[in-house]
């Protein structure tokens, strides 16, 4: 089919319907009993754990927060109090609610305090061995019927569940940072997750004012898996002569508030890096070795002024030239950058559907609209695929796939280009 032309109203209607559809889980009967969630445990009082806890305390559900050391616990609870106080000062709720919400939070250094919790959410850093040890402990401590959830953003939840004797009670609840603000909640169904755990989790998402999308277990699930494809292409563009600010500017023009390098500087370039490390991104490694680790150090891919305004950096440009050996000024144009970054996202969405990791194409759009800042006027990766047409996406993926087999066109993309049909109508499987 030719590229699809849509009015702003039609795009808005599509997004609204996609949001409604995401709540429906066709293979979980509507009458499935729910497990009562009257008390929640959260493992970790850091940025994620504190933000996750706020979601429940804000709607009246008591929370027990576990940390290893009192200092870390006090610091985490202090951040939560500060966040609540700021909201009250801005008129979001009455001042007296700060104390009421904080009263629903109980800090502990002992995991045994989770013994009467109905839901326990692990929110520690991404280390499989650590998560498995935690879930083995939860298996021993948690009461029968408690839901055991992990906030992992990419790890294999089936492997995490294997540390327990109750894999039917294990599910992924992937909150997005800051967890007390971001609307998206990826609910990740593992191989053995029980229907009532899924139904309870979907209902709970509504209770805490999230937008839930049910996804399957694969590296990065839906949102981050597609993000990984974009990041790989952005990195490749820089190796071919583009500067980070060229890539970001093209994606800013497309409609993203932040491009991949702006995002990296905000998050911190040293996530998953340690001194002396040689990773798949030698440019990042070199920047970190110079203590250019992003906004927090005043420099990363960009230089930053006193207002944290990003400025293209000659230091970064010199590092890139030394590592890539590509002459400056050989950068692809903005349209080519957009195609190289966005079309692989569409192709990855089709692979996700082929593997039944998403329930419907529009769920992928809801994930990206609500979790990653996809521009609303372009409807999400799958609807945007319809807007540009399968032939254009296929041409890009054939070129990229010839350079790297990971980006070979999906079977669904080839079929759409040959036979017609819409990306948004592709069914799982």
C-alpha positions in Angstrom: 0.0 0.0 0.0 1.1 3.6 -0.5 2.2 5.8 2.4 -0.7 6.7 4.6 -1.8 10.3 4.9 -3.5 11.1 8.2 -5.0 14.3 9.7 -4.1 15.4 13.2 -7.6 14.3 14.3 -7.2 10.9 12.9 -3.8 10.4 14.6 -5.3 11.5 17.9 -8.2 9.1 17.5 -5.8 6.3 16.7 -3.7 7.0 19.8 -6.9 7.2 22.0 -8.1 3.8 20.7 -4.6 2.3 21.1 -4.6 3.4 24.7 -8.0 1.8 25.4 -7.0 -1.5 23.6 -3.8 -1.8 25.6 -5.8 -2.7 28.7 -7.3 -5.7 27.1 -5.6 -9.1 27.5 -7.4 -11.4 25.1 -6.1 -14.7 26.6 -6.8 -13.8 30.2 -10.6 -14.2 30.9 -12.3 -11.0 32.0 -13.7 -12.8 35.1 -10.3 -13.9 36.4 -10.2 -13.3 40.2 -7.8 -10.6 41.4 -5.4 -11.0 44.3 -6.0 -8.3 47.0 -3.0 -5.8 47.2 -3.3 -4.2 50.6 0.4 -3.8 51.4 3.5 -3.5 49.2 7.2 -4.2 49.7 9.9 -2.4 47.7 13.5 -3.6 47.6 15.8 -0.5 47.2 15.3 3.1 48.3 17.2 4.6 45.5 15.8 6.7 42.6 13.7 3.8 41.2 12.7 2.2 44.5 11.7 5.6 46.1 9.7 6.6 43.0 8.0 3.2 42.8 7.0 3.5 46.5 5.5 6.9 46.0 3.0 5.5 43.5 1.5 3.3 46.1 1.7 5.6 49.1 0.1 8.4 47.0 -3.1 6.3 46.6 -3.3 5.0 50.2 -1.4 1.7 50.0 1.1 1.1 52.8 4.7 0.4 51.6 7.6 -1.2 53.3 11.0 -0.1 51.8 14.1 -2.3 52.3 17.7 -1.1 52.2 21.0 -2.6 53.3 22.2 0.3 55.3 20.4 2.9 57.5 22.2 5.7 55.8 20.9 4.7 52.4 17.4 4.2 53.8 17.3 7.6 55.4 18.6 9.2 52.3 16.0 7.5 50.1 13.1 8.4 52.4 14.4 12.0 52.6 14.3 12.2 48.8 10.7 11.0 48.8 9.7 13.5 51.4 11.4 16.3 49.4 9.5 15.2 46.3 6.2 15.2 48.2 6.9 18.6 49.7 7.8 20.1 46.4 4.4 18.8 45.0 2.5 20.3 47.9 4.3 23.6 47.6 3.3 23.7 43.9 -0.3 23.1 44.9 -0.6 19.5 43.7 -2.2 18.5 47.0 -2.7 20.0 50.5 0.3 20.5 52.8 -1.0 18.1 55.4 -0.9 15.3 52.8 2.9 15.3 52.9 2.8 13.8 56.4 -0.1 11.5 55.6 1.7 10.0 52.6 5.0 9.7 54.4 3.2 7.9 57.2 2.4 5.1 54.7 6.1 4.4 54.2 8.0 2.2 56.6 11.7 1.7 56.2 13.4 -1.5 57.1 16.8 -3.2 57.0 15.3 -6.7 57.3 13.7 -8.6 54.4 11.6 -10.5 57.0 9.5 -7.3 57.2 7.9 -8.4 53.8 6.3 -11.5 55.4 2.8 -9.9 55.3 3.1 -8.0 52.0 0.8 -8.9 49.1 3.2 -7.6 46.4 7.0 -7.2 46.6 8.8 -5.3 43.9 12.6 -5.7 43.5 14.3 -2.5 42.3 18.0 -3.1 42.6 20.7 -2.6 39.9 20.8 -4.9 36.8 22.7 -7.9 38.0 21.2 -11.3 37.4 23.0 -13.1 40.2 21.9 -10.5 42.8 18.3 -10.6 41.6 18.2 -14.4 41.8 19.6 -14.3 45.3 16.9 -11.8 46.2 14.1 -13.9 44.7 15.4 -17.0 46.5 15.1 -15.1 49.7 11.6 -13.8 48.8 10.6 -17.4 48.1 11.5 -18.2 51.6 10.0 -15.2 53.3 6.9 -14.1 51.3 3.5 -15.5 52.2 1.7 -17.9 49.9 0.0 -16.0 47.1 2.2 -12.9 47.3 3.1 -11.5 43.9 6.9 -11.3 43.4 7.8 -8.6 40.8 11.0 -7.4 39.3 11.6 -3.9 37.9 14.3 -5.1 35.6 14.4 -3.2 32.3 16.0 -5.9 30.2 17.0 -9.1 32.1 15.4 -12.5 31.6 12.5 -12.8 34.0 12.2 -16.5 33.5 15.7 -17.0 34.8 14.9 -14.7 37.8 11.7 -16.8 38.4 13.7 -20.0 38.4 15.2 -19.0 41.7 11.8 -19.6 43.3 9.5 -22.5 43.8 6.6 -20.4 42.7 7.3 -19.1 39.2 3.6 -18.6 38.7 3.7 -15.7 41.1 6.6 -13.9 39.4 6.0 -11.0 37.0 7.9 -8.0 35.6 6.7 -4.5 36.5 9.0 -2.3 34.5 8.6 1.3 35.8 10.2 4.2 33.9 12.3 6.8 35.6 11.3 9.0 37.4 8.9 6.3 38.4 6.6 8.7 40.4 6.1 10.8 37.2 6.4 8.6 34.1 3.0 7.1 33.0 4.2 3.9 31.3 4.3 0.6 33.1 5.5 -2.4 31.0 4.0 -5.5 32.6 6.1 -8.4 31.6 4.5 -11.9 31.4 7.0 -14.7 32.0 6.5 -18.3 30.9 4.8 -19.4 34.1 3.1 -16.2 35.2 -0.4 -17.0 36.4 -3.5 -15.3 34.8 -4.6 -13.8 38.1 -1.2 -12.3 38.6 -1.5 -10.6 35.2 -5.0 -9.4 35.8 -4.1 -8.1 39.3 -1.1 -6.2 37.9 -3.2 -4.6 35.1 -5.8 -3.5 37.6 -3.1 -2.2 40.0 -1.6 -0.1 37.2 -4.9 1.7 36.9 -5.0 2.2 40.7 -1.7 3.9 40.7 -2.5 6.0 37.6 -0.2 4.3 35.1 -0.7 3.3 31.5 -0.1 -0.4 31.3 1.1 -2.5 28.3 1.5 -6.3 28.6 4.7 -7.6 26.9 6.8 -10.7 26.8 10.2 -11.8 27.9 13.0 -10.9 25.5 16.1 -8.7 25.9 14.8 -5.2 26.6 11.2 -6.3 26.3 9.4 -3.9 23.9 10.5 -0.4 24.7 14.2 -0.9 25.4 14.6 -3.5 22.7 13.5 -0.9 20.1 15.6 1.7 21.8 18.7 -0.6 21.5 18.1 -0.7 17.7 18.1 3.1 17.5 21.1 3.4 19.7 23.1 1.0 17.6 22.4 3.0 14.5 23.1 6.3 16.2 26.5 4.9 17.2 27.1 3.7 13.7 26.3 7.1 12.2 28.9 8.7 14.4 31.5 6.1 13.3 30.6 7.2 9.7 31.3 10.9 10.2 28.2 12.3 11.9 28.7 14.2 15.1 26.5 13.4 18.1 24.9 16.9 17.8 24.1 16.1 14.1 22.2 13.0 15.1 20.4 14.7 18.0 19.5 17.7 15.9 17.9 15.4 13.3 15.8 13.6 15.9 14.9 16.9 17.6 13.6 18.1 14.2 11.7 14.8 13.9 10.0 15.6 17.2 11.9 14.0 20.0 12.7 16.4 22.9 16.0 14.6 23.3 18.2 12.7 20.9 20.3 9.7 21.9 23.4 11.6 22.8 21.4 14.2 24.8 19.8 11.3 26.6 23.1 9.6 27.3 24.5 12.8 28.8 21.5 13.2 31.0 21.5 9.6 32.2 25.3 9.5 32.7 27.8 8.0 30.3 29.2 5.8 33.0 26.1 3.6 33.4 27.5 0.1 33.0 31.0 1.4 32.7 34.0 1.3 35.1 37.5 2.7 34.8 39.7 0.9 32.3 36.7 -0.8 30.6 36.7 -1.5 26.9 33.1 -1.7 25.7 31.4 -1.8 22.3 31.4 2.0 22.3 35.1 3.2 22.4 34.0 6.8 22.1 32.0 6.6 25.3 34.9 4.8 27.0 37.4 7.6 26.0 35.0 10.3 27.2 34.5 8.5 30.6 38.3 8.1 31.0 38.5 11.9 30.8 35.8 12.1 33.4 33.4 13.4 30.8 30.5 11.4 32.1 27.5 13.6 31.2 25.7 16.5 32.7 26.6 15.5 36.3 30.3 16.2 35.6 29.7 19.2 33.4 30.8 17.5 30.2 30.0 14.3 28.2 29.3 14.2 24.5 28.5 17.9 24.9 30.1 20.6 27.0 27.7 22.3 29.4 27.5 25.9 30.7 26.4 26.9 34.2 22.7 26.5 33.0 23.4 23.0 31.8 22.9 24.2 28.2 24.5 21.6 25.8 27.3 23.0 23.6 29.0 21.0 20.7 32.4 20.0 22.1 35.7 20.2 20.2 37.1 17.7 22.7 34.5 15.2 21.7 34.9 16.0 18.0 38.7 15.3 18.3 38.1 12.0 20.1 35.7 10.9 17.5 38.1 11.8 14.6 40.9 9.9 16.3 38.9 6.8 17.0 36.9 6.6 13.7 39.5 8.1 11.3 36.7 9.6 9.4 37.2 13.1 8.1 34.9 15.8 9.5 32.2 17.1 7.2 31.3 13.7 5.8 28.1 13.5 7.9 24.9 12.2 6.3 22.0 14.6 5.9 19.2 15.0 8.4 16.7 12.9 6.3 19.3 10.0 6.1 19.9 10.2 9.8 16.2 10.0 10.6 15.7 7.0 8.2 18.8 5.2 9.7 17.5 5.7 13.3 13.7 5.4 12.9 13.3 2.7 10.3 15.1 0.1 12.3 12.7 0.8 15.2 9.8 0.0 12.9 11.5 -3.2 11.7 12.3 -4.2 15.3 8.6 -3.7 16.2 7.7 -6.1 13.4 10.2 -8.7 14.8 8.6 -8.2 18.3 5.2 -9.0 16.8 6.5 -12.0 14.9 7.9 -13.4 18.2 4.6 -12.6 20.0 6.3 -10.3 22.5 3.6 -7.7 22.1 -0.2 -8.3 22.0 -0.8 -5.9 19.1 1.0 -3.4 16.9 -0.7 -0.4 18.6 0.7 -1.5 22.0 4.2 -0.8 20.7 3.1 2.7 19.8 1.6 3.2 23.3 4.9 2.1 24.9 6.9 4.6 22.8 4.4 7.5 23.2 4.3 7.2 27.0 7.7 5.9 27.9 10.1 7.4 25.4 8.8 10.7 24.2 7.8 9.7 20.7 6.2 12.7 19.1 2.4 12.5 19.2 1.9 13.9 15.7 3.7 10.8 14.4 1.6 8.4 16.3 4.2 5.8 17.4 6.7 3.7 15.4 4.1 1.4 13.8 1.7 4.1 12.7 4.7 6.1 11.4 5.6 3.0 9.4 2.3 3.4 7.7 2.9 7.1 7.1 6.2 6.5 5.3 5.2 3.2 3.6 6.7 -0.3 3.7 8.7 0.2 0.5 10.7 3.1 2.0 11.3 1.2 5.2 12.4 -1.9 3.3 14.9 0.0 1.2 16.5 1.4 4.4 16.6 -2.0 6.1 18.0 -3.8 3.0 20.9 -1.3 3.0 21.5 -1.5 6.8 21.0 -5.3 6.8 23.7 -5.7 4.2 26.1 -3.9 6.5 25.0 -5.7 9.7 22.8 -8.9 9.6 21.1 -7.8 12.9 19.2 -5.2 10.9 18.1 -7.5 8.1 14.5 -6.8 7.0 11.9 -8.8 9.0 9.7 -11.3 7.1 6.7 -9.1 7.9 8.4 -6.1 6.4 9.1 -8.0 3.2 5.5 -9.2 3.0 4.0 -5.7 3.6 6.2 -4.2 0.9 5.3 -7.0 -1.6 1.6 -7.6 -0.8 0.4 -4.4 0.9 -1.2 -4.0 4.2 -0.6 -1.8 7.2 2.1 -2.0 9.9 -0.7 -1.2 12.5 -2.7 -4.2 11.3 0.1 -6.8 11.7 -0.9 -9.6 14.1 1.4 -11.3 16.5 2.9 -14.6 15.4 
